[in-house]
Amino acid sequence: MSTENGNRYEGRWQKNLKHGLGRFYHMHTGQLQEGCWVHDLCVKSKMSDIIIRQCCDLPTQYPIPLEQLRYSRKILEESEFWLLQKIGNIDKHLKNCID
């Protein structure tokens, strides 16, 4: 789906809302948001710069640095979202959103 401002979403839908794994291209800033949506809201994502960032209308001043979080896996495992998936209490479309 593309919007009037050029942004684009590619991914799963449910009842005409973003729901499940998807990619949202922020074309004005030149960034890509990859993650998981629930009823049109992003609940977990990773942002990265796309190749054309500097050619966009409002590119970010600085590039997004590489992830250097020391205990990223531990943080994920302690999240409520991950724990619900672990016990099987989560929407079937969202199961693939979690590692």
N, CA, C and O atoms as a printed pandas DataFrame, in Angstrom:
     atom_number atom_name residue_name chain_id  residue_number  x_coord  y_coord  z_coord
0              1         N          MET        A               1    0.829   -1.165    0.000
1              2        CA          MET        A               1    0.000    0.000    0.000
2              3         C          MET        A               1    0.881    1.238    0.000
3              4         O          MET        A               1    1.811    1.331    0.801
4              5         N          SER        A               2    0.609    2.181   -0.873
5              6        CA          SER        A               2    1.322    3.458   -0.909
6              7         C          SER        A               2    0.376    4.566   -0.468
7              8         O          SER        A               2   -0.820    4.530   -0.758
8              9         N          THR        A               3    0.927    5.550    0.236
9             10        CA          THR        A               3    0.130    6.692    0.670
10            11         C          THR        A               3    0.397    7.880   -0.246
11            12         O          THR        A               3    1.302    7.834   -1.081
12            13         N          GLU        A               4   -0.387    8.938   -0.091
13            14        CA          GLU        A               4   -0.228   10.125   -0.931
14            15         C          GLU        A               4    1.155   10.742   -0.801
15            16         O          GLU        A               4    1.680   11.290   -1.770
16            17         N          ASN        A               5    1.752   10.660    0.380
17            18        CA          ASN        A               5    3.064   11.278    0.578
18            19         C          ASN        A               5    4.219   10.390    0.121
19            20         O          ASN        A               5    5.381   10.754    0.298
20            21         N          GLY        A               6    3.918    9.237   -0.461
21            22        CA          GLY        A               6    4.964    8.368   -1.000
22            23         C          GLY        A               6    5.397    7.247   -0.078
23            24         O          GLY        A               6    6.101    6.335   -0.513
24            25         N          ASN        A               7    4.993    7.290    1.192
25            26        CA          ASN        A               7    5.334    6.198    2.102
26            27         C          ASN        A               7    4.678    4.915    1.607
27            28         O          ASN        A               7    3.650    4.947    0.930
28            29         N          ARG        A               8    5.289    3.789    1.956
29            30        CA          ARG        A               8    4.779    2.520    1.435
30            31         C          ARG        A               8    4.870    1.435    2.504
31            32         O          ARG        A               8    5.862    1.344    3.228
32            33         N          TYR        A               9    3.823    0.613    2.596
33            34        CA          TYR        A               9    3.810   -0.529    3.510
34            35         C          TYR        A               9    3.694   -1.801    2.691
35            36         O          TYR        A               9    2.867   -1.901    1.784
36            37         N          GLU        A              10    4.531   -2.764    3.021
37            38        CA          GLU        A              10    4.475   -4.091    2.413
38            39         C          GLU        A              10    4.423   -5.097    3.545
39            40         O          GLU        A              10    5.327   -5.142    4.379
40            41         N          GLY        A              11    3.379   -5.898    3.584
41            42        CA          GLY        A              11    3.299   -6.891    4.646
42            43         C          GLY        A              11    1.905   -7.451    4.810
43            44         O          GLY        A              11    1.076   -7.377    3.903
44            45         N          ARG        A              12    1.662   -8.009    5.976
45            46        CA          ARG        A              12    0.389   -8.676    6.264
46            47         C          ARG        A              12   -0.687   -7.664    6.652
47            48         O          ARG        A              12   -0.411   -6.612    7.228
48            49         N          TRP        A              13   -1.909   -8.025    6.316
49            50        CA          TRP        A              13   -3.077   -7.199    6.610
50            51         C          TRP        A              13   -4.142   -8.057    7.291
51            52         O          TRP        A              13   -4.213   -9.269    7.086
52            53         N          GLN        A              14   -4.960   -7.401    8.098
53            54        CA          GLN        A              14   -6.136   -8.051    8.672
54            55         C          GLN        A              14   -7.215   -6.984    8.822
55            56         O          GLN        A              14   -6.992   -5.967    9.479
56            57         N          LYS        A              15   -8.362   -7.203    8.230
57            58        CA          LYS        A              15   -9.473   -6.246    8.270
58            59         C          LYS        A              15   -9.022   -4.851    7.830
59            60         O          LYS        A              15   -9.373   -3.849    8.452
60            61         N          ASN        A              16   -8.251   -4.805    6.765
61            62        CA          ASN        A              16   -7.767   -3.565    6.163
62            63         C          ASN        A              16   -6.826   -2.771    7.074
63            64         O          ASN        A              16   -6.673   -1.562    6.897
64            65         N          LEU        A              17   -6.198   -3.432    8.041
65            66        CA          LEU        A              17   -5.224   -2.804    8.935
66            67         C          LEU        A              17   -3.914   -3.579    8.861
67            68         O          LEU        A              17   -3.916   -4.790    8.638
68            69         N          LYS        A              18   -2.797   -2.882    9.048
69            70        CA          LYS        A              18   -1.504   -3.564    9.118
70            71         C          LYS        A              18   -1.542   -4.489   10.332
71            72         O          LYS        A              18   -1.872   -4.059   11.437
72            73         N          HIS        A              19   -1.200   -5.772   10.120
73            74        CA          HIS        A              19   -1.296   -6.733   11.221
74            75         C          HIS        A              19   -0.373   -7.916   10.930
75            76         O          HIS        A              19   -0.652   -8.721   10.042
76            77         N          GLY        A              20    0.713   -8.017   11.669
77            78        CA          GLY        A              20    1.698   -9.075   11.448
78            79         C          GLY        A              20    3.008   -8.485   10.943
79            80         O          GLY        A              20    3.267   -7.293   11.108
80            81         N          LEU        A              21    3.827   -9.324   10.331
81            82        CA          LEU        A              21    5.122   -8.874    9.818
82            83         C          LEU        A              21    4.944   -7.911    8.657
83            84         O          LEU        A              21    4.059   -8.089    7.820
84            85         N          GLY        A              22    5.798   -6.881    8.611
85            86        CA          GLY        A              22    5.708   -5.942    7.503
86            87         C          GLY        A              22    6.888   -4.996    7.450
87            88         O          GLY        A              22    7.717   -4.939    8.359
88            89         N          ARG        A              23    6.937   -4.248    6.348
89            90        CA          ARG        A              23    7.969   -3.225    6.123
90            91         C          ARG        A              23    7.272   -1.919    5.782
91            92         O          ARG        A              23    6.374   -1.881    4.941
92            93         N          PHE        A              24    7.695   -0.851    6.441
93            94        CA          PHE        A              24    7.148    0.470    6.157
94            95         C          PHE        A              24    8.290    1.356    5.691
95            96         O          PHE        A              24    9.245    1.598    6.429
96            97         N          TYR        A              25    8.182    1.835    4.465
97            98        CA          TYR        A              25    9.202    2.709    3.891
98            99         C          TYR        A              25    8.798    4.158    4.146
99           100         O          TYR        A              25    7.777    4.623    3.640
100          101         N          HIS        A              26    9.607    4.869    4.937
101          102        CA          HIS        A              26    9.397    6.291    5.212
102          103         C          HIS        A              26   10.165    7.052    4.129
103          104         O          HIS        A              26   11.358    7.319    4.277
104          105         N          MET        A              27    9.479    7.395    3.050
105          106        CA          MET        A              27   10.154    7.943    1.883
106          107         C          MET        A              27   10.626    9.382    2.062
107          108         O          MET        A              27   11.548    9.801    1.362
108          109         N          HIS        A              28   10.036   10.150    2.966
109          110        CA          HIS        A              28   10.503   11.524    3.177
110          111         C          HIS        A              28   11.822   11.560    3.941
111          112         O          HIS        A              28   12.649   12.443    3.716
112          113         N          THR        A              29   12.017   10.604    4.839
113          114        CA          THR        A              29   13.251   10.586    5.633
114          115         C          THR        A              29   14.265    9.580    5.119
115          116         O          THR        A              29   15.430    9.625    5.515
116          117         N          GLY        A              30   13.851    8.678    4.248
117          118        CA          GLY        A              30   14.772    7.685    3.696
118          119         C          GLY        A              30   15.066    6.552    4.658
119          120         O          GLY        A              30   16.191    6.056    4.718
120          121         N          GLN        A              31   14.056    6.141    5.409
121          122        CA          GLN        A              31   14.257    5.074    6.380
122          123         C          GLN        A              31   13.278    3.925    6.149
123          124         O          GLN        A              31   12.190    4.106    5.602
124          125         N          LEU        A              32   13.697    2.752    6.578
125          126        CA          LEU        A              32   12.894    1.539    6.476
126          127         C          LEU        A              32   12.620    1.032    7.882
127          128         O          LEU        A              32   13.534    0.892    8.694
128          129         N          GLN        A              33   11.357    0.761    8.160
129          130        CA          GLN        A              33   10.940    0.213    9.447
130          131         C          GLN        A              33   10.436   -1.200    9.196
131          132         O          GLN        A              33    9.407   -1.390    8.548
132          133         N          GLU        A              34   11.159   -2.189    9.708
133          134        CA          GLU        A              34   10.772   -3.591    9.555
134          135         C          GLU        A              34   10.335   -4.109   10.913
135          136         O          GLU        A              34   11.057   -3.959   11.899
136          137         N          GLY        A              35    9.158   -4.719   10.971
137          138        CA          GLY        A              35    8.723   -5.206   12.268
138          139         C          GLY        A              35    7.367   -5.849   12.261
139          140         O          GLY        A              35    6.931   -6.439   11.273
140          141         N          CYS        A              36    6.709   -5.718   13.396
141          142        CA          CYS        A              36    5.443   -6.379   13.642
142          143         C          CYS        A              36    4.388   -5.341   14.002
143          144         O          CYS        A              36    4.603   -4.487   14.862
144          145         N          TRP        A              37    3.240   -5.432   13.326
145          146        CA          TRP        A              37    2.131   -4.521   13.553
146          147         C          TRP        A              37    0.964   -5.283   14.163
147          148         O          TRP        A              37    0.734   -6.449   13.841
148          149         N          VAL        A              38    0.231   -4.616   15.047
149          150        CA          VAL        A              38   -0.982   -5.166   15.640
150          151         C          VAL        A              38   -2.069   -4.109   15.478
151          152         O          VAL        A              38   -1.966   -3.018   16.037
152          153         N          HIS        A              39   -3.099   -4.428   14.724
153          154        CA          HIS        A              39   -4.224   -3.516   14.485
154          155         C          HIS        A              39   -3.742   -2.126   14.067
155          156         O          HIS        A              39   -4.199   -1.120   14.609
156          157         N          ASP        A              40   -2.821   -2.071   13.105
157          158        CA          ASP        A              40   -2.317   -0.848   12.480
158          159         C          ASP        A              40   -1.267   -0.103   13.304
159          160         O          ASP        A              40   -0.817    0.966   12.893
160          161         N          LEU        A              41   -0.866   -0.644   14.459
161          162        CA          LEU        A              41    0.166   -0.018   15.282
162          163         C          LEU        A              41    1.399   -0.903   15.318
163          164         O          LEU        A              41    1.295   -2.118   15.485
164          165         N          CYS        A              42    2.561   -0.296   15.161
165          166        CA          CYS        A              42    3.802   -1.058   15.223
166          167         C          CYS        A              42    4.130   -1.353   16.683
167          168         O          CYS        A              42    4.183   -0.439   17.507
168          169         N          VAL        A              43    4.351   -2.630   17.005
169          170        CA          VAL        A              43    4.650   -3.013   18.384
170          171         C          VAL        A              43    6.110   -3.404   18.573
171          172         O          VAL        A              43    6.605   -3.436   19.700
172          173         N          LYS        A              44    6.793   -3.699   17.486
173          174        CA          LYS        A              44    8.212   -4.058   17.568
174          175         C          LYS        A              44    8.803   -3.837   16.187
175          176         O          LYS        A              44    8.270   -4.323   15.189
176          177         N          SER        A              45    9.913   -3.097   16.132
177          178        CA          SER        A              45   10.487   -2.864   14.809
178          179         C          SER        A              45   11.964   -2.529   14.890
179          180         O          SER        A              45   12.522   -2.261   15.954
180          181         N          LYS        A              46   12.559   -2.559   13.727
181          182        CA          LYS        A              46   13.959   -2.190   13.553
182          183         C          LYS        A              46   13.994   -1.129   12.459
183          184         O          LYS        A              46   13.448   -1.333   11.375
184          185         N          MET        A              47   14.632   -0.003   12.743
185          186        CA          MET        A              47   14.758    1.072   11.760
186          187         C          MET        A              47   16.136    0.995   11.123
187          188         O          MET        A              47   17.130    0.690   11.783
188          189         N          SER        A              48   16.175    1.275    9.830
189          190        CA          SER        A              48   17.454    1.345    9.120
190          191         C          SER        A              48   17.330    2.373    8.006
191          192         O          SER        A              48   16.230    2.707    7.567
192          193         N          ASP        A              49   18.465    2.864    7.563
193          194        CA          ASP        A              49   18.487    3.809    6.451
194          195         C          ASP        A              49   18.401    3.045    5.139
195          196         O          ASP        A              49   18.942    1.946    5.017
196          197         N          ILE        A              50   17.719    3.629    4.156
197          198        CA          ILE        A              50   17.703    3.028    2.831
198          199         C          ILE        A              50   18.704    3.781    1.957
199          200         O          ILE        A              50   19.089    4.907    2.269
200          201         N          ILE        A              51   19.111    3.165    0.887
201          202        CA          ILE        A              51   20.175    3.698    0.038
202          203         C          ILE        A              51   19.902    5.128   -0.419
203          204         O          ILE        A              51   20.835    5.921   -0.545
204          205         N          ILE        A              52   18.651    5.464   -0.664
205          206        CA          ILE        A              52   18.331    6.789   -1.203
206          207         C          ILE        A              52   18.109    7.847   -0.120
207          208         O          ILE        A              52   17.551    8.903   -0.419
208          209         N          ARG        A              53   18.519    7.606    1.111
209          210        CA          ARG        A              53   18.254    8.524    2.227
210          211         C          ARG        A              53   18.621    9.961    1.903
211          212         O          ARG        A              53   17.819   10.860    2.159
212          213         N          GLN        A              54   19.787   10.210    1.357
213          214        CA          GLN        A              54   20.237   11.578    1.100
214          215         C          GLN        A              54   19.472   12.260   -0.031
215          216         O          GLN        A              54   19.559   13.479   -0.177
216          217         N          CYS        A              55   18.732   11.511   -0.827
217          218        CA          CYS        A              55   17.949   12.082   -1.938
218          219         C          CYS        A              55   16.508   12.376   -1.539
219          220         O          CYS        A              55   15.735   12.876   -2.356
220          221         N          CYS        A              56   16.134   12.078   -0.309
221          222        CA          CYS        A              56   14.751   12.265    0.138
222          223         C          CYS        A              56   14.484   13.722    0.507
223          224         O          CYS        A              56   15.416   14.512    0.656
224          225         N          ASP        A              57   13.198   14.074    0.653
225          226        CA          ASP        A              57   12.801   15.448    0.991
226          227         C          ASP        A              57   13.388   15.916    2.317
227          228         O          ASP        A              57   13.929   17.019    2.409
228          229         N          LEU        A              58   13.282   15.083    3.332
229          230        CA          LEU        A              58   13.721   15.439    4.687
230          231         C          LEU        A              58   14.620   14.349    5.260
231          232         O          LEU        A              58   14.257   13.705    6.245
232          233         N          PRO        A              59   15.793   14.133    4.653
233          234        CA          PRO        A              59   16.642   13.051    5.166
234          235         C          PRO        A              59   17.083   13.341    6.595
235          236         O          PRO        A              59   17.259   14.495    6.984
236          237         N          THR        A              60   17.257   12.289    7.357
237          238        CA          THR        A              60   17.747   12.469    8.717
238          239         C          THR        A              60   19.143   13.078    8.665
239          240         O          THR        A              60   19.904   12.827    7.731
240          241         N          GLN        A              61   19.473   13.877    9.673
241          242        CA          GLN        A              61   20.764   14.558    9.671
242          243         C          GLN        A              61   21.920   13.566    9.760
243          244         O          GLN        A              61   22.957   13.758    9.125
244          245         N          TYR        A              62   21.744   12.517   10.540
245          246        CA          TYR        A              62   22.803   11.527   10.729
246          247         C          TYR        A              62   22.284   10.139   10.368
247          248         O          TYR        A              62   21.105    9.849   10.571
248          249         N          PRO        A              63   23.144    9.288    9.842
249          250        CA          PRO        A              63   22.714    7.915    9.554
250          251         C          PRO        A              63   22.442    7.156   10.854
251          252         O          PRO        A              63   22.995    7.481   11.905
252          253         N          ILE        A              64   21.591    6.153   10.765
253          254        CA          ILE        A              64   21.297    5.314   11.927
254          255         C          ILE        A              64   22.501    4.406   12.170
255          256         O          ILE        A              64   22.915    3.680   11.266
256          257         N          PRO        A              65   23.069    4.437   13.383
257          258        CA          PRO        A              65   24.229    3.574   13.661
258          259         C          PRO        A              65   23.819    2.110   13.786
259          260         O          PRO        A              65   22.649    1.798   14.005
260          261         N          LEU        A              66   24.781    1.236   13.646
261          262        CA          LEU        A              66   24.534   -0.194   13.819
262          263         C          LEU        A              66   24.148   -0.484   15.263
263          264         O          LEU        A              66   24.580    0.220   16.176
264          265         N          GLU        A              67   23.341   -1.512   15.471
265          266        CA          GLU        A              67   22.933   -1.901   16.822
266          267         C          GLU        A              67   24.147   -2.383   17.601
267          268         O          GLU        A              67   24.917   -3.213   17.117
268          269         N          GLN        A              68   24.313   -1.861   18.804
269          270        CA          GLN        A              68   25.414   -2.292   19.654
270          271         C          GLN        A              68   24.929   -2.594   21.067
271          272         O          GLN        A              68   25.692   -2.513   22.029
272          273         N          LEU        A              69   23.659   -2.939   21.179
273          274        CA          LEU        A              69   23.082   -3.268   22.472
274          275         C          LEU        A              69   23.665   -4.587   22.952
275          276         O          LEU        A              69   23.595   -5.597   22.252
276          277         N          ARG        A              70   24.231   -4.577   24.126
277          278        CA          ARG        A              70   24.954   -5.738   24.622
278          279         C          ARG        A              70   24.054   -6.938   24.908
279          280         O          ARG        A              70   24.418   -8.067   24.581
280          281         N          TYR        A              71   22.909   -6.718   25.502
281          282        CA          TYR        A              71   22.050   -7.829   25.911
282          283         C          TYR        A              71   20.703   -7.787   25.192
283          284         O          TYR        A              71   19.661   -7.942   25.828
284          285         N          SER        A              72   20.712   -7.584   23.896
285          286        CA          SER        A              72   19.453   -7.437   23.156
286          287         C          SER        A              72   18.587   -8.695   23.250
287          288         O          SER        A              72   17.365   -8.585   23.355
288          289         N          ARG        A              73   19.178   -9.861   23.215
289          290        CA          ARG        A              73   18.405  -11.104   23.305
290          291         C          ARG        A              73   17.730  -11.228   24.671
291          292         O          ARG        A              73   16.575  -11.645   24.752
292          293         N          LYS        A              74   18.432  -10.873   25.733
293          294        CA          LYS        A              74   17.872  -10.947   27.085
294          295         C          LYS        A              74   16.691   -9.987   27.231
295          296         O          LYS        A              74   15.683  -10.331   27.848
296          297         N          ILE        A              75   16.813   -8.796   26.669
297          298        CA          ILE        A              75   15.723   -7.824   26.724
298          299         C          ILE        A              75   14.501   -8.379   26.010
299          300         O          ILE        A              75   13.382   -8.252   26.507
300          301         N          LEU        A              76   14.702   -8.991   24.853
301          302        CA          LEU        A              76   13.600   -9.596   24.109
302          303         C          LEU        A              76   12.936  -10.693   24.932
303          304         O          LEU        A              76   11.710  -10.736   25.036
304          305         N          GLU        A              77   13.732  -11.572   25.513
305          306        CA          GLU        A              77   13.187  -12.709   26.249
306          307         C          GLU        A              77   12.405  -12.287   27.487
307          308         O          GLU        A              77   11.541  -13.028   27.954
308          309         N          GLU        A              78   12.697  -11.115   28.018
309          310        CA          GLU        A              78   11.981  -10.638   29.195
310          311         C          GLU        A              78   10.745   -9.816   28.832
311          312         O          GLU        A              78    9.993   -9.411   29.718
312          313         N          SER        A              79   10.531   -9.570   27.554
313          314        CA          SER        A              79    9.390   -8.751   27.151
314          315         C          SER        A              79    8.089   -9.546   27.270
315          316         O          SER        A              79    8.068  -10.760   27.063
316          317         N          GLU        A              80    7.022   -8.854   27.602
317          318        CA          GLU        A              80    5.710   -9.493   27.762
318          319         C          GLU        A              80    5.253  -10.118   26.448
319          320         O          GLU        A              80    4.674  -11.204   26.444
320          321         N          PHE        A              81    5.510   -9.440   25.340
321          322        CA          PHE        A              81    5.109   -9.931   24.024
322          323         C          PHE        A              81    5.746  -11.288   23.746
323          324         O          PHE        A              81    5.074  -12.204   23.273
324          325         N          TRP        A              82    7.034  -11.421   24.035
325          326        CA          TRP        A              82    7.751  -12.679   23.790
326          327         C          TRP        A              82    7.243  -13.777   24.717
327          328         O          TRP        A              82    7.094  -14.926   24.302
328          329         N          LEU        A              83    6.977  -13.422   25.973
329          330        CA          LEU        A              83    6.496  -14.414   26.936
330          331         C          LEU        A              83    5.124  -14.953   26.543
331          332         O          LEU        A              83    4.863  -16.147   26.694
332          333         N          LEU        A              84    4.243  -14.086   26.039
333          334        CA          LEU        A              84    2.929  -14.547   25.577
334          335         C          LEU        A              84    3.077  -15.523   24.423
335          336         O          LEU        A              84    2.358  -16.521   24.358
336          337         N          GLN        A              85    3.996  -15.246   23.516
337          338        CA          GLN        A              85    4.230  -16.145   22.386
338          339         C          GLN        A              85    4.773  -17.474   22.869
339          340         O          GLN        A              85    4.402  -18.530   22.357
340          341         N          LYS        A              86    5.652  -17.419   23.853
341          342        CA          LYS        A              86    6.287  -18.630   24.366
342          343         C          LYS        A              86    5.259  -19.604   24.946
343          344         O          LYS        A              86    5.409  -20.818   24.805
344          345         N          ILE        A              87    4.228  -19.085   25.589
345          346        CA          ILE        A              87    3.202  -19.958   26.159
346          347         C          ILE        A              87    2.063  -20.221   25.169
347          348         O          ILE        A              87    1.096  -20.909   25.497
348          349         N          GLY        A              88    2.183  -19.673   23.967
349          350        CA          GLY        A              88    1.188  -19.920   22.930
350          351         C          GLY        A              88   -0.040  -19.037   23.005
351          352         O          GLY        A              88   -1.043  -19.315   22.348
352          353         N          ASN        A              89    0.023  -17.979   23.792
353          354        CA          ASN        A              89   -1.118  -17.087   23.967
354          355         C          ASN        A              89   -0.937  -15.827   23.116
355          356         O          ASN        A              89   -0.775  -14.727   23.645
356          357         N          ILE        A              90   -0.969  -16.003   21.790
357          358        CA          ILE        A              90   -0.765  -14.860   20.908
358          359         C          ILE        A              90   -1.445  -15.123   19.568
359          360         O          ILE        A              90   -1.599  -16.272   19.154
360          361         N          ASP        A              91   -1.840  -14.075   18.912
361          362        CA          ASP        A              91   -2.485  -14.151   17.596
362          363         C          ASP        A              91   -1.610  -14.946   16.633
363          364         O          ASP        A              91   -0.398  -14.737   16.582
364          365         N          LYS        A              92   -2.213  -15.853   15.869
365          366        CA          LYS        A              92   -1.442  -16.712   14.964
366          367         C          LYS        A              92   -0.670  -15.917   13.920
367          368         O          LYS        A              92    0.370  -16.382   13.452
368          369         N          HIS        A              93   -1.144  -14.729   13.538
369          370        CA          HIS        A              93   -0.444  -13.912   12.551
370          371         C          HIS        A              93    0.795  -13.242   13.138
371          372         O          HIS        A              93    1.659  -12.778   12.395
372          373         N          LEU        A              94    0.885  -13.190   14.457
373          374        CA          LEU        A              94    2.000  -12.510   15.104
374          375         C          LEU        A              94    3.100  -13.463   15.541
375          376         O          LEU        A              94    4.166  -13.012   15.960
376          377         N          LYS        A              95    2.872  -14.762   15.455
377          378        CA          LYS        A              95    3.870  -15.722   15.921
378          379         C          LYS        A              95    5.205  -15.555   15.212
379          380         O          LYS        A              95    6.252  -15.750   15.829
380          381         N          ASN        A              96    5.193  -15.200   13.934
381          382        CA          ASN        A              96    6.438  -15.029   13.192
382          383         C          ASN        A              96    7.136  -13.716   13.493
383          384         O          ASN        A              96    8.258  -13.496   13.036
384          385         N          CYS        A              97    6.491  -12.833   14.257
385          386        CA          CYS        A              97    7.095  -11.548   14.592
386          387         C          CYS        A              97    8.158  -11.686   15.668
387          388         O          CYS        A              97    8.935  -10.762   15.907
388          389         N          ILE        A              98    8.187  -12.808   16.296
389          390        CA          ILE        A              98    9.088  -12.999   17.423
390          391         C          ILE        A              98   10.096  -14.063   17.069
391          392         O          ILE        A              98    9.755  -15.116   16.532
392          393         N          ASP        A              99   11.312  -13.778   17.371
393          394        CA          ASP        A              99   12.460  -14.636   17.065
394          395         C          ASP        A              99   12.206  -16.074   17.321
395          396         O          ASP        A              99   13.089  -16.904   17.106
